Amino acid sequence: MNKKTMKLQINIKDNNILLVLEAETKEKIDKISFPNERNLTEKLLVLIDNLVKRNKLEINDIKNVKVKSDMADSFTTARIAKVTANIINQMKQ
C-alpha cells in the first residue's frame, strides 16, 4: 500500500455516515459506517483517527479528503463534514 496516494471520502446518505479509505486507484481499503445521531461533531474526528490508525497510517498519509452528501449545504451535518475535510486538506498545503 502506497501511503502517499491514500484518500478519504466522507459519504452522507439517508442519514448515515460512511467513511471510506481508498487508494488513488479507487481500491477501497477500509470503511466505517455509522448512523447520524446528531453527534457528528463528537464522533467524526475520532472515527477518522480510528480508521487511519487501524490501517497503520497517519493523518498526513491521507492525500485528500472529499465529502459526498445527499443533504443540502444548509444542514449542520453536511457543514461539519465539509469543514472537517477542509481542515485536513489545508494541513497538506
Secondary structure by P-SEA (a helix, b strand, c coil): cccccbbbbbbbcccbbbbbbbcccccccccccccccccccccaaaaaaaaaaaaccccccccbbbbbcccccccaaaaaaaaaaaaaaaaac
